[in-house]
Amino acid sequence: MIVLRTLLENNLSQNRALIAEHGLSFMVETEDVKILFDCGAGSAAGKNSVKMNVSLRDADYVVLSHSHYDHAGGYPILVVHGVDEPLITGPRFFEEKYARDGEKYVYLGCGFDREFLKMHGIEHRVCEECITLAKGCYVVGGFERKYEFEKPPARFVRQTPEGMVQDDFPDEVCLVLEHTKGLVVIVGCSHPGILNMLETIRQRFGRQIYAVFGGSHLVEADEERLAQTTTVLRDMGISLAGFNHCTGDTAQERLSQCGGDVTYSRLNAGDCIFLP
């Protein structure tokens, strides 16, 4: 059994007691492991976990998909409240993130550093390409860029020892879970491109992708990119898809009509997926 619980997302489900906040957080469970995947921007994910009867301290690992504030900014708050499981990130996670706006730069980073982890005694592991967390459960990064039309917005930059550079998101990672019907992929924002990520996973694991859930960052995609994306996703033969957060309303509508055999749903705060 694989269980995916949406602790936080931009929008609310039918459970109006929860909090909606721009960001993303999932609790992921298999028979062998529990993973807190992303932590939102502030305290909302933790507050929602209480209302959903989800104990964050029961997690075996925390995985942060990348270091933007809306996925990683809530992590220090959870640590202060006792979440101290090993942290998995991609490489170059602590290079500060910004959005360039003319001569102005807006800080988008996670708000903590290696010293924070050291002070709280938290083990930090870096995923270059693949880390096995448990039987049939992996963190995957280092995505190949097959689809050239999938490029991160030029406004996203990161601060390196050499100065500001356009962010190609070397820190982006996702979860891959083995299921009897194929691979289940859980993504944060898919800045390297949702198709690039899925194709890399298909090639490395040599298995069909059964389901994909999370943010696709198609909110800024033009009509041509949306058309290309929906066509490739349909041709991949994915059975279940549930996008949210940075996907955008227009992309949500296009994806829900992409055709093929895919069953599509939108995952809001409080929505859960159970895959027996």
C-alpha positions in Angstrom: 0.0 0.0 0.0 1.2 3.5 -0.9 -0.5 6.4 0.9 0.0 10.0 -0.2 -1.5 12.7 2.1 -1.5 16.4 1.0 -0.6 18.3 4.1 -0.4 21.6 2.3 -1.2 23.1 -1.0 -2.3 26.4 -2.4 -6.0 25.5 -2.3 -8.3 23.8 0.2 -10.2 20.5 -0.3 -13.7 20.0 1.1 -12.0 20.1 4.6 -12.4 23.8 5.4 -10.8 23.4 8.8 -7.4 23.2 7.1 -5.1 26.0 6.0 -4.2 26.8 2.4 -0.9 28.5 1.7 1.2 28.9 -1.4 3.5 25.9 -1.1 3.5 22.1 -1.0 3.9 19.3 1.6 3.1 15.6 1.4 3.3 12.8 3.9 4.2 9.6 2.0 3.8 6.1 3.4 4.7 2.7 2.2 4.8 -0.6 4.1 8.4 0.0 5.0 8.9 3.8 5.3 7.3 7.2 6.0 8.6 10.3 4.3 7.8 14.0 4.8 8.2 15.4 1.3 8.5 19.2 1.4 7.4 21.4 4.3 5.6 24.4 2.8 6.6 28.0 3.5 5.7 28.4 7.1 3.7 26.8 9.9 0.7 25.7 7.9 1.9 22.1 7.1 2.5 21.4 10.7 -0.9 22.8 11.8 -2.6 20.8 9.1 -0.8 17.6 10.1 -2.4 17.8 13.5 -5.9 18.3 12.0 -5.3 15.3 9.7 -4.1 13.1 12.5 -0.6 12.8 10.9 2.4 12.6 13.3 5.3 14.2 11.6 7.6 12.7 14.2 6.8 9.3 12.8 8.5 10.1 9.6 11.7 8.2 8.9 13.1 10.9 6.5 12.5 14.4 5.4 13.0 15.1 1.7 13.1 18.6 0.3 12.5 18.8 -3.5 14.5 22.0 -3.8 15.4 25.0 -1.7 12.7 27.5 -2.7 10.9 28.9 0.3 7.5 27.5 -0.6 8.8 24.0 -0.3 11.6 24.3 2.3 10.9 27.5 4.3 8.6 25.6 6.7 11.4 23.1 7.6 13.1 25.1 10.4 9.7 25.6 12.2 9.1 21.8 12.2 12.7 21.2 13.4 12.1 23.5 16.4 9.0 21.4 17.2 10.9 18.1 17.2 11.2 16.9 13.6 14.8 15.7 13.5 14.9 12.8 11.0 17.7 12.6 8.4 17.3 15.3 5.7 17.7 14.5 2.0 18.3 17.2 -0.5 19.9 17.6 -3.9 23.4 19.1 -4.5 24.0 22.8 -4.2 20.9 23.1 -2.0 22.4 25.9 0.1 23.2 28.3 -2.8 20.8 31.1 -2.1 17.8 31.4 -4.5 16.5 34.7 -6.0 14.0 36.0 -8.6 15.5 38.7 -10.7 13.2 41.7 -11.3 15.2 44.3 -13.3 17.9 45.6 -11.0 16.1 44.1 -8.0 16.5 40.5 -6.6 13.8 38.9 -4.5 14.9 36.3 -2.0 13.3 32.9 -2.5 15.6 30.7 -0.5 14.9 28.2 2.3 16.0 30.4 5.2 18.4 28.0 6.9 21.9 26.7 6.3 24.3 23.8 7.2 25.0 25.4 10.6 21.3 25.1 11.5 21.4 21.4 10.8 24.6 21.0 12.8 23.1 22.9 15.7 20.1 20.6 15.8 22.1 17.4 15.2 20.4 16.6 11.9 22.0 14.2 9.5 22.1 15.6 6.0 22.5 13.4 2.9 22.9 14.7 -0.6 21.3 12.9 -3.6 23.4 13.3 -6.7 21.4 10.7 -8.8 19.7 8.1 -6.6 19.5 7.2 -2.9 17.6 4.2 -1.7 15.6 5.0 1.4 13.8 1.6 1.8 12.7 -1.3 -0.3 11.2 0.1 -3.4 11.6 3.7 -2.3 14.1 6.1 -3.8 15.1 9.7 -4.0 16.2 10.7 -7.5 18.0 13.7 -8.9 20.5 14.7 -11.6 17.8 14.8 -14.4 18.8 14.7 -18.1 17.3 17.5 -20.2 15.9 15.7 -23.3 13.0 18.1 -23.9 14.6 21.5 -24.8 11.3 23.4 -24.6 11.3 22.7 -20.9 13.4 25.5 -19.5 13.1 27.2 -16.1 12.0 30.9 -16.2 15.0 33.2 -16.8 14.1 35.2 -13.7 15.1 32.4 -11.4 18.8 32.8 -10.4 21.0 31.5 -7.6 24.0 33.0 -5.9 27.3 31.1 -6.4 30.9 31.8 -5.5 31.2 33.1 -9.0 28.2 35.4 -8.7 24.6 35.2 -9.8 23.8 32.6 -12.4 20.6 31.5 -14.0 19.2 28.6 -12.0 19.0 25.3 -13.8 18.0 23.7 -10.5 20.7 21.1 -9.8 19.2 20.7 -6.4 15.8 19.4 -7.6 15.0 15.8 -6.5 11.8 13.7 -6.4 10.5 10.5 -4.9 10.2 7.3 -6.9 8.2 4.4 -5.4 7.8 0.9 -6.8 4.2 -0.4 -7.1 2.9 -3.6 -8.7 1.4 -1.6 -11.6 4.6 0.5 -12.2 6.5 3.4 -10.7 4.8 6.1 -8.6 6.6 9.5 -8.9 6.1 12.4 -6.5 7.5 15.8 -7.5 7.8 19.2 -5.9 8.0 21.9 -8.6 9.6 20.0 -11.6 11.8 23.0 -12.5 14.0 20.8 -14.7 10.8 20.0 -16.6 8.2 17.4 -15.7 8.8 15.5 -18.9 12.6 15.6 -18.4 12.2 14.2 -14.9 9.8 11.4 -15.9 11.8 10.4 -18.9 15.0 10.2 -16.8 13.2 8.0 -14.3 11.8 5.7 -17.1 15.3 5.3 -18.5 17.1 4.7 -15.2 14.5 2.2 -13.8 13.5 0.6 -17.0 9.9 0.4 -15.9 6.6 2.0 -16.8 5.4 5.0 -14.8 2.1 4.2 -13.3 1.3 7.5 -11.5 2.7 11.0 -10.9 1.7 13.5 -8.3 2.8 17.0 -7.3 3.8 20.3 -8.9 4.6 20.6 -12.6 5.5 24.3 -12.8 3.4 24.8 -15.9 1.8 27.9 -14.5 4.0 30.1 -16.8 3.9 27.8 -19.8 2.6 29.1 -23.1 0.0 27.2 -25.3 2.7 25.5 -27.4 4.5 24.1 -24.3 1.2 23.0 -22.8 0.2 21.2 -26.0 3.6 19.4 -26.2 3.5 18.4 -22.6 0.0 17.0 -22.6 0.8 15.0 -25.8 4.0 13.4 -24.3 2.3 12.7 -21.0 -0.5 10.9 -22.8 2.0 8.9 -24.9 3.9 7.8 -21.8 0.9 5.7 -20.8 0.6 7.1 -17.3 -2.5 5.8 -15.6 -2.9 8.3 -12.7 -2.0 11.9 -12.4 -2.6 14.5 -9.7 -0.9 17.8 -10.2 -1.2 20.9 -8.0 0.7 23.9 -6.5 2.6 25.5 -9.3 0.7 23.9 -12.2 -1.8 26.7 -12.8 -5.5 26.6 -13.7 -5.0 26.6 -17.4 -2.5 23.7 -17.3 -4.8 21.9 -14.9 -7.6 22.1 -17.5 -5.4 21.0 -20.3 -3.9 18.1 -18.4 -7.4 16.9 -17.3 -8.3 16.6 -21.0 -5.0 15.1 -22.3 -6.8 11.9 -23.3 -5.4 8.4 -23.3 -6.1 6.2 -20.3 -5.0 8.6 -17.6 -7.3 9.3 -14.6 -6.7 12.9 -13.6 -7.3 14.6 -10.2 -6.3 17.8 -8.6 -4.7 17.4 -5.1 -5.7 20.2 -2.7 -4.8 20.4 1.0 -6.4 17.4 2.7 -6.7 15.3 -0.4 -5.2 11.8 -0.1 -4.4 9.0 -2.5 -4.4 5.3 -1.5 -2.8 2.8 -3.9 -3.3 -0.8 -2.7 
